[in-house]
Amino acid sequence: MTVNRRRKPASVNPIKTGQSLGAVLALQGCYRAMPLLHGSQGCSAFPKALLTRHFREPIAVQTSALQEMDVIFDANRNLEEALNLVLSKHRPDIIGIIGTELTDVAGVDYQSMLKSYKRERNMRGGLAFSVVLPDFRGSLESGFSAAVESMIDEMIQQVGHRGSRSVNTRQITLLPGSFLTPADVMELKEMISSFGFEVIALPDISTSLSGHLLTGFSPLTRGGVPLDSMLQSLQSGLTIAVGGSMERPARRLHNALGTPYKVFTHAMGLKASDELLHFLHQISGEPVPLRYCWQRENLLDSMLDAHFQFAGMSAIAALEPDHLCSVSGWLEELGVEQKALIASYETPLVAGMEREVWIGDLDDAEVLGKGADLWISNSHGIAGAQRIAAAFMPAGFPVWNELGAYMSVSVGYRGAMEWSNKAGNLLMQREAGHRESSVRHR
């Protein structure tokens, strides 16, 4: 279908989030990791504030704190000083140097700089990689994917290419997309492991940003996948990527190590869950666990129960590309009219969708979604939903107006049932509010 853009001179209330934030999020899923943003102080303060507000957890991030003169004369000096400080003071197992638009325009050569830095200091052990993520292209999703790909590149260089590894056919590497919550990642791990597989998620935010109480303070990430498990994932017999954006990291593993991979654009709703469980059943030879059979029945029953609420309703969704595809498929199964779909930027997955997609912002959602009954976007869309009198359903990133949003499940039968019930309840509340206001004004 077609991909459109509205002509206007500026972005109003944008959905798009900087790529560097996606890279910081990816590193939060790795144990004892430290993202180091090579840019101004604001380049790290903004991701840290948004991520802390969304997950309500401490977020590990450092910055090289560049000033204008540093960029002009020697940006590498600031980066070296920041690396020396982080490595000597915190001793992370994993360090990711994240380039911003400031240093990208200045033309910093991260690969050469990091290579010479490792050689001069005889760095051994640990994982250090760099990725350039300017904000003038892509979004959170592409930054997340690029960081995972760079991480995998560095891991492959450490252990060598094909022929120098043993393959574990009962081990699967899971590459979860940036749109998945910690609870989603946990659900996917449980689904795959229920067929007798050992699962290593890369990255694994289900054990770092899922809400847990730990004593003491650490400037590094707590929870997530440890470095030894990350390196062990290179022995997996299969890679499963969830989200179209994660195909590149999966393909990188395939090209370097010969690891076969399977990409699921999403895992939300009846059809997508059927496909995932059928695939796991085929490769394992194990029957589908009974609990998923019951969950499928529960989902079908909840869809039937809610059909009065969804009949004749229309919705608008403004999300990251992978998430938009996932939500669109779920709305299709519920029979909800999709008044407009707005993505933060264009991807091959968006271009290949059967429905018309707009690349834009939340102002576009407000204009295109007039008359919609349900509005699905991050928390910055609340005011727009109120102006068009639509029920507001927070999703994506960031969500700061709802407690526990990061632990909501959307994948599998259980996730689709939770979303269906939640959306149905919001539409019922909206209808009740309309009835109350009509009676009050008579």
C-alpha positions, -999 to 999 in steps of 0.1 A, spaced: 0 0 0 11 36 -2 32 56 23 21 93 25 34 124 42 15 156 49 32 188 36 40 211 65 70 232 75 76 216 109 70 186 130 43 192 157 43 170 188 66 143 172 63 106 177 99 102 165 125 96 193 163 99 188 182 68 177 206 72 205 178 66 230 172 32 213 208 23 217 207 32 254 176 10 258 194 -19 241 223 -17 265 200 -17 295 193 -53 286 229 -63 291 244 -71 326 271 -47 339 269 -25 308 275 12 304 263 32 274 286 62 267 271 89 246 296 109 227 280 143 225 267 172 246 253 167 281 218 171 268 223 140 245 225 118 276 201 138 299 172 134 275 173 96 271 180 91 308 150 113 318 126 96 294 137 61 302 135 67 339 101 82 336 88 53 315 103 23 334 106 40 368 140 24 373 175 38 375 191 41 340 228 36 334 243 61 310 274 83 308 284 112 284 316 127 270 300 161 277 312 179 246 313 217 243 314 236 210 352 241 211 358 205 219 341 195 186 361 220 166 395 211 180 396 175 193 364 156 201 384 124 205 402 138 236 369 141 255 359 105 245 393 91 257 389 109 290 354 96 294 365 60 285 394 63 310 370 74 338 344 48 331 368 19 328 389 28 358 361 38 381 332 14 372 349 -15 353 319 -24 331 318 -58 313 302 -41 283 307 -6 271 289 9 241 301 42 225 271 58 210 278 86 185 253 115 181 246 139 153 270 164 167 300 141 164 287 125 132 287 159 114 322 166 128 334 133 112 346 113 142 361 79 131 349 58 160 361 24 147 397 36 143 397 55 175 384 25 196 407 1 178 438 22 186 425 28 222 422 -10 228 457 -16 213 474 11 233 459 0 266 460 -37 259 423 -41 267 414 -78 272 381 -92 282 349 -74 282 331 -60 252 336 -26 237 319 -14 205 308 18 188 278 28 168 269 61 151 233 71 155 225 107 144 190 120 152 183 133 117 174 98 104 157 68 118 141 66 153 143 47 185 136 14 167 165 18 142 189 29 170 180 -2 190 185 -25 161 218 -8 151 232 -11 186 223 -49 188 240 -54 154 272 -36 164 272 -56 197 269 -89 176 297 -77 153 320 -72 182 311 -106 197 318 -124 164 352 -107 162 360 -120 196 351 -156 191 359 -160 154 337 -170 124 321 -202 114 341 -234 118 355 -224 152 323 -230 173 302 -259 183 265 -256 176 238 -263 202 206 -273 183 186 -271 215 196 -235 221 178 -205 205 189 -169 204 159 -145 207 163 -110 193 133 -90 207 124 -57 190 124 -24 208 86 -22 210 84 -52 233 80 -46 270 100 -65 296 68 -86 302 66 -93 265 102 -106 264 95 -128 294 64 -142 278 83 -150 246 111 -167 265 86 -188 283 68 -198 251 100 -209 234 114 -227 265 82 -246 269 91 -266 238 123 -278 254 147 -251 242 172 -230 261 166 -194 253 191 -165 254 175 -131 247 198 -104 233 192 -79 248 171 -91 278 152 -62 294 129 -87 311 154 -92 339 167 -56 341 137 -32 336 109 -54 349 108 -38 383 128 -54 410 142 -43 444 180 -45 448 200 -31 477 227 -6 472 235 15 442 254 6 410 262 30 381 261 0 358 231 -19 345 217 -44 370 200 -75 354 200 -83 318 220 -109 299 256 -115 312 285 -113 288 293 -150 290 257 -158 280 259 -133 251 290 -151 238 274 -185 244 245 -173 222 268 -175 192 265 -213 195 228 -213 191 213 -235 164 186 -209 155 179 -172 158 143 -160 163 138 -123 156 106 -106 167 101 -73 147 111 -65 112 138 -41 125 157 -71 141 162 -89 107 195 -71 101 211 -84 134 197 -119 127 211 -118 91 245 -107 105 246 -139 126 236 -159 96 262 -144 73 291 -147 98 283 -179 115 257 -196 93 231 -196 120 196 -200 104 170 -174 114 133 -169 114 117 -134 115 83 -128 130 72 -92 122 51 -94 154 37 -119 179 4 -102 188 -30 -116 181 -46 -149 170 -29 -154 137 6 -143 148 5 -164 179 -7 -194 159 22 -190 135 48 -187 163 35 -218 182 32 -238 150 68 -230 141 80 -240 175 60 -272 174 75 -280 140 112 -275 149 110 -291 183 86 -320 176 70 -313 209 32 -308 212 19 -274 220 16 -271 258 -19 -273 271 -18 -239 287 -15 -222 253 -45 -242 240 -65 -228 269 -52 -193 264 -63 -195 227 -98 -205 239 -97 -176 264 -87 -151 237 -115 -163 213 -141 -160 241 -129 -125 251 -131 -114 214 -166 -127 213 -175 -110 245 -162 -77 233 -176 -77 198 -205 -53 209 -179 -28 221 -158 -30 189 -186 -33 163 -187 -1 142 -157 14 160 -127 31 144 -92 36 157 -61 56 150 -26 43 159 6 64 160 36 43 169 71 31 159 70 10 126 72 -25 141 48 -17 168 24 -1 143 24 -33 122 17 -54 153 -12 -32 165 -27 -30 130 -29 -68 127 -46 -70 161 -72 -43 152 -78 -61 119 -87 -93 139 -111 -73 161 -129 -59 130 -121 -23 140 -119 3 112 -84 17 110 -90 54 104 -53 62 101 -19 46 108 10 69 115 46 58 118 76 77 130 97 69 99 95 47 68 108 11 68 105 -18 44 79 -33 67 58 -2 67 61 1 29 49 -35 25 18 -31 47 -15 -36 30 -30 -5 45 -22 32 39 4 45 63 14 81 70 49 91 81 44 120 106 36 131 141 8 133 166 -5 165 150 -11 143 118 -29 118 140 -52 145 153 -60 158 118 -64 124 101 -81 107 131 -111 131 135 -141 110 144 -120 80 156 -133 62 187 -99 49 199 -65 66 199 -34 44 205 0 62 210 25 71 236 15 95 265 23 126 244 -10 119 225 -33 124 255 -42 160 246 -48 152 210 -71 123 219 -91 146 242 -95 172 214 -110 147 190 -130 130 219 -114 96 214 -107 70 241 -70 71 248 -50 39 251 -13 45 260 12 23 242 48 25 229 74 48 243 72 68 265 42 59 287 43 80 319 6 84 327 0 48 338 16 27 364 30 -7 353 27 0 316 62 -15 311 49 -48 325 18 -51 302 18 -81 279 9 -78 242 24 -109 227 8 -143 225 -28 -152 232 -26 -138 267 -13 -105 255 -40 -101 228 -67 -109 254 -53 -83 278 -52 -56 251 -87 -65 238 -102 -62 273 -83 -30 280 -94 -14 248 -130 -26 252 -131 -12 287 -119 22 275 -146 23 248 -172 14 274 -161 42 297 -161 66 268 -197 56 258 -208 59 295 -193 94 296 -211 105 265 -244 92 279 -238 111 312 -230 144 294 -261 141 272 -283 136 302 -267 164 321 -272 189 293 -309 182 288 
